[in-house]
Amino acid sequence: MVVEALEPLDLSVYRRAGVDDVRAATDAVMAAIRSRTGQEYVDTYAKGWVPPAASPEAA
């Protein structure tokens, strides 16, 4: 197993901590990860999250 660390990110521009800033900070972190791993960007956010134990597939 190989563990790599990314360069530090300056997230100070997202300090207002509103919903849009949290999402923008998340996008910045994910962009850094994608650039390192070669993953493709998918412009979609989950509509909602259902815990696995509560999902119909888990029954």
N, C-alpha and C positions, 0 to 999 in steps of 0.2 A: 504494500500500500504506500502511496506517495501522498503526502500532505503538503500543499503549497499555500503560502500566505500572499495576499494581494497587498499592493502599496496602500498606505492609509488614504482614506477618502475624506475630503473636507465637506462635511454635511452642515456646516454652520449656516449656509444660506437657507436651510429648511427649518430654522429654529422657531418659527411662529407656531409650529405644531398643529396647524389646521389640517383638515382632512386632505386638502390638495397638497400641502407640504409633505405630509407623511407618505402619500402616494408617490410624489416626485422623488423623495429620498429613497423610497423602495426601488423605484425605477433606476436611479443612479447606481445603487448597490447591485441590482440585477444586471445592469449594463456592464459593470466592471467584471462580474462573474462570467457573463457571456463572452466578453472579449478574451478572457483567459481560457475558457473551455471550448469555444467555438460553437456554442449552442445558438440556435436560431431564435430571433425575437418573434414572439406571438403577441399581437396587439389585442389581447382579450383578458378580461378580469373575470373571476368567478362571480356569479350572480349571488351566491350564498353558499354557506358551508353547513353540511349536516354531519354531525359526529358519526363515525362508522357504526357504532352500536345502534344508532337511531335510524340508519338508512334502511330502506326496504331490502336491499341486496344482502344485508347482514343477517336477516331473519332466516 
